[in-house]
Amino acid sequence: MDDMEFARYSCDIRKVLKNMKDTEQFETLVRNVVAYAVANNKCKTNWIAYELFMDVLPDELIAEIFNE
C-alpha cells in the first residue's frame, strides 16, 4: 500500500469511527472483520487476518486465533 492509499484509508476509517455511537456498533464491526478474515482464507496461514490485525494484535495471538 502506498502513502496515498494509506492516507485515504485513514480518512475513511476516521469517518467510520466518528459515526459509531456505542460499543455495540464497534463489536459488530470487529465481528464482521473477523468473519471476513475467516470466510476468505484459503491457506493454513490466514494472511488476511495478519493484514487486518497486524497493528492491533501481536503476531503470535493472530496465529493462535486464525491459523489452522
Residue, then its C-alpha position, 0 to 999 in steps of 0.5 A: m500500500d502506498d502513502m496515498e492509499f494509506a492516507r485515504y484509508s485513514c480518512d475513511i476509517r476516521k469517518v467510520l469511527k466518528n459515526m459509531k455511537d456505542t460499543e455495540q456498533f464497534e463489536t459488530l464491526v470487529r465481528n464482521v472483520v473477523a468473519y471476513a478474515v475467516a470466510n476468505n482464507k484459503c491457506k493454513t496461514n490466514w494472511i488476511a487476518y495478519e493484514l487486518f490485525m497486524d497493528v492491533l494484535p501481536d503476531e503470535l495471538i493472530a496465529e493462535i486465533f486464525n491459523e489452522 
